[in-house]
Amino acid sequence: MKAAPFEYTRVSTLAEACELLSEHGGDAKLIAGGQSLVPMMAMRLARPAWLVDINRLEELKHVELRGDALVVGAAVRQCVIERNADAVRSLPLMNRALKWVGHVQTRNRGTVGGSVVHADPSAEIPLVACVLDATLVLQDTSGRSEVAAREFFFAPMVTAIAPEQCLAEIRFPVWDAPRVGCSFEEVSIRHGDFALVSACAQVALDADGKCVRAALGIGGASPFPHALPEIGAMLEGKVLDDMLIEDAAVAVAGLIDPDGDLHATAEYRRFLARMLAMRVLKAAAEDAAGKGAK
Ligand SMILES: Cc1cc2nc3c(=O)[nH]c(=O)nc-3n(C[C@H](O)[C@H](O)[C@H](O)COP(=O)(O)OP(=O)(O)OC[C@H]3O[C@@H](n4cnc5c(N)ncnc54)[C@H](O)[C@@H]3O)c2cc1C
């Protein structure tokens, strides 16, 4: 199918984008990489009357370490963050996650912010944002506001963003510890497809190998990317041995309430969540253990 007719403006400032969103309300949509919006328009699942193209906004393309966070402009392409030296060093979980996001071709166009606002419950970038407890910075004509990623996602493609708001940047907390390890795993029907279920974990160990901080989340098994701080609390202060990791994975399965669909039953998704949680925790612990103390 072809998209319904629409007007198009390529803006040169963020302020201009916000003005257009404010003027046209829910009838206007921002277009970034177009990797989700264009297929939805072609299938007539989205029918914006006005497209506001933010691809040339340099003010949304920064990647910088600021205090204890890596700040990523919303229009930074996924392929840029994949190769950016600061991101690779300070945000290794994102780097692991990006390998699972679509294909090289989609990552060359798709943006970090577009993935967050699109809010597919299986998408990898929103899961990383929730697990690391990132902050989203939204802008409209009246100024900026902040919302925690964990409070942003409500349901598939339903978020806290208002029609007149633009996601400006995402602040990902950087863990300042000598031994941080992470892992991202998922199961999908074909590589590059959206995950049936995904899991990611990041852990920090002290010099004795005890876990001082842990974060874990599950994608594709809830209507939103699901961070599970309960699991972090269960692991902190302990040595991440096989028995503890198995107990944590069983707890993960008890904390989620997946739906079944054409592709997988609820029970299969719960099973995958348990197995993937076990795998990512083991791999993250091994990754951290392999790093010598500073
Ligand atoms: C073949 C294929 C496979 C894919 N596989 C995966 C996958 O495995 N995992 C995955 O996560 N994704 C996958 N995707 C989607 C891809 O990651 C998209 O890039 C991403 O979902 C949207 O980013 P975008 O920049 O293309 O956004 P667009 O498509 O341009 O926009 C998406 C939505 O976000 C809004 N938006 C964009 N930027 C902003 C902003 N700054 N502020 C406010 N609203 C904004 C738009 O209005 C629109 O509603 C796949 C896509 C394709 C085509």
The ligand as an ORCA input file, in Angstrom:
! r2SCAN-3c Opt
* xyz 0 1
  C      13.379     -4.584      8.714
  C      13.377     -3.896     10.054
  C      13.752     -4.616     11.174
  C      13.757     -3.982     12.422
  N      14.118     -4.709     13.517
  C      14.172     -4.114     14.717
  C      14.589     -4.821     15.883
  O      14.940     -5.993     15.833
  N      14.613     -4.144     17.050
  C      14.234     -2.820     17.147
  O      14.267     -2.253     18.246
  N      13.832     -2.122     16.084
  C      13.793     -2.729     14.877
  N      13.371     -2.006     13.793
  C      12.931     -0.607     13.976
  C      14.102      0.353     13.971
  O      14.931      0.152     15.089
  C      13.657      1.810     13.970
  O      14.800      2.509     13.619
  C      13.180      2.460     15.239
  O      12.121      1.750     15.800
  C      12.604      3.846     14.957
  O      13.615      4.789     14.761
  P      13.525      5.821     13.558
  O      14.585      6.819     13.771
  O      13.546      5.076     12.274
  O      12.116      6.499     13.857
  P      10.917      6.883     12.875
  O      10.442      5.679     12.149
  O      11.277      8.069     12.065
  O       9.846      7.315     13.974
  C       9.265      6.380     14.837
  C       8.298      7.107     15.765
  O       9.011      7.939     16.677
  C       8.610      9.312     16.527
  N       9.832     10.084     16.725
  C      11.037      9.883     16.113
  N      11.962     10.690     16.642
  C      11.320     11.434     17.601
  C      11.744     12.449     18.521
  N      13.007     12.867     18.597
  N      10.818     12.967     19.374
  C       9.532     12.548     19.328
  N       9.082     11.601     18.486
  C       9.974     11.043     17.641
  C       7.994      9.421     15.151
  O       7.062     10.479     15.080
  C       7.337      8.049     15.039
  O       6.121      8.046     15.733
  C      13.372     -2.611     12.533
  C      12.991     -1.881     11.404
  C      12.989     -2.520     10.168
  C      12.582     -1.720      8.963
*
